[in-house]
Amino acid sequence: MRYASHTSVSVEKSRGEIEWVLKRYGAGSFGYLTKDGIAMIAFEAQNRRIRMIVPLPDPKDFERNKRGCERKAELALRSWEQACRQRWRALALVVKAKLECVESGVATFEQEFLPYTLLPDGKTVGDFMLPQVALAYQTGEMPPLMIGPPEKTKAREVSDGE
């Protein structure tokens, strides 16, 4: 059974709880967005900007029951809303758990939030690294070290005397 699959806690209450927990653990700015099947939170903490995106369920997935029979529109909407509440409860749990790990010394902030850390180009570290990790596993080779854009990166020649 999925965590919080029967929760009655509203999306708004979960979102407020996330914001409160972030403030309690020292985060600065907080924002959220829901759009086109995603929920996103963003905040600043420990000199980092963090963005976490959670896919929301597709309302079309609730038009039929498990046996494939069509549901009434009202029941489909209620089921979809329940699934959205579940996702927000899961997000609240993850944020609280990560922050408590940091507070308790189990992990550092960077270790817990690295994949969600925003880079200057607007991508997260996870967006940047996951394709490279997949390629490394596929090919068995490490990606080349990139210090900057190729046109700005110059190889340094090392003489035998260094």
QUIWOKA-V158951 format. One record per residue. N is the residue number from 1. RES is the residue in one small letter. SS is DSSP state (hx for helix, st for strand, lp for the rest). OMEGA is omega in whole degrees, -180 to 180 (NA if undefined). Layout:
[[N RES SS OMEGA] [N RES SS OMEGA]]
//
This chain:
[[1 m lp -178] [2 r lp 178] [3 y lp 176] [4 a lp -178] [5 s lp 179] [6 h lp -176] [7 t lp 173] [8 s lp -180] [9 v lp -177] [10 s lp 175] [11 v hx -178] [12 e hx 180] [13 k hx 177] [14 s hx 179] [15 r hx 177] [16 g hx 178] [17 e hx 177] [18 i hx -180] [19 e hx -180] [20 w hx 180] [21 v hx 179] [22 l hx 178] [23 k hx -180] [24 r hx -180] [25 y lp 170] [26 g lp 178] [27 a lp 179] [28 g lp -177] [29 s lp 177] [30 f st 175] [31 g st 177] [32 y st 180] [33 l st 168] [34 t st -176] [35 k st 171] [36 d lp 174] [37 g lp 176] [38 i st 169] [39 a st -178] [40 m st 168] [41 i st 177] [42 a st 179] [43 f st 176] [44 e st 177] [45 a st 178] [46 q lp 178] [47 n lp 177] [48 r st 172] [49 r st -174] [50 i st 175] [51 r st 178] [52 m st -179] [53 i st 179] [54 v st 176] [55 p st 176] [56 l lp -180] [57 p lp 178] [58 d lp -180] [59 p hx 179] [60 k hx -180] [61 d hx -177] [62 f hx 180] [63 e lp 179] [64 r st 178] [65 n lp -176] [66 k lp 179] [67 r lp 178] [68 g lp 179] [69 c lp -179] [70 e st 178] [71 r lp 171] [72 k lp -176] [73 a hx -178] [74 e hx 179] [75 l hx 178] [76 a hx 179] [77 l hx 179] [78 r hx 179] [79 s hx 178] [80 w hx 179] [81 e hx 177] [82 q hx 179] [83 a hx 176] [84 c hx 177] [85 r hx 180] [86 q hx -179] [87 r hx -180] [88 w hx 176] [89 r hx 179] [90 a hx 178] [91 l hx 178] [92 a hx 179] [93 l hx -179] [94 v hx -179] [95 v hx 180] [96 k hx -179] [97 a hx -180] [98 k hx -179] [99 l hx 178] [100 e hx 175] [101 c hx 179] [102 v hx -178] [103 e hx -177] [104 s hx 179] [105 g lp 178] [106 v lp -180] [107 a lp 175] [108 t lp 177] [109 f hx -179] [110 e hx 179] [111 q hx -177] [112 e hx -172] [113 f hx -177] [114 l hx -178] [115 p hx -176] [116 y hx -179] [117 t st -180] [118 l st 174] [119 l lp -178] [120 p lp -179] [121 d lp 178] [122 g lp 175] [123 k lp 173] [124 t st 176] [125 v hx 178] [126 g hx 177] [127 d hx -177] [128 f hx -171] [129 m hx -174] [130 l hx 177] [131 p hx 179] [132 q hx 178] [133 v hx 179] [134 a hx 179] [135 l hx 179] [136 a hx 178] [137 y hx -179] [138 q hx -175] [139 t hx -176] [140 g lp -179] [141 e lp 177] [142 m lp 175] [143 p lp 180] [144 p lp 178] [145 l lp 180] [146 m lp 178] [147 i lp 180] [148 g lp 177] [149 p lp -176] [150 p hx -178] [151 e hx -180] [152 k hx -178] [153 t lp 178] [154 k lp 177] [155 a lp 178] [156 r lp 179] [157 e lp 180] [158 v lp 179] [159 s lp -180] [160 d lp -178] [161 g lp -179] [162 e lp NA]]
//
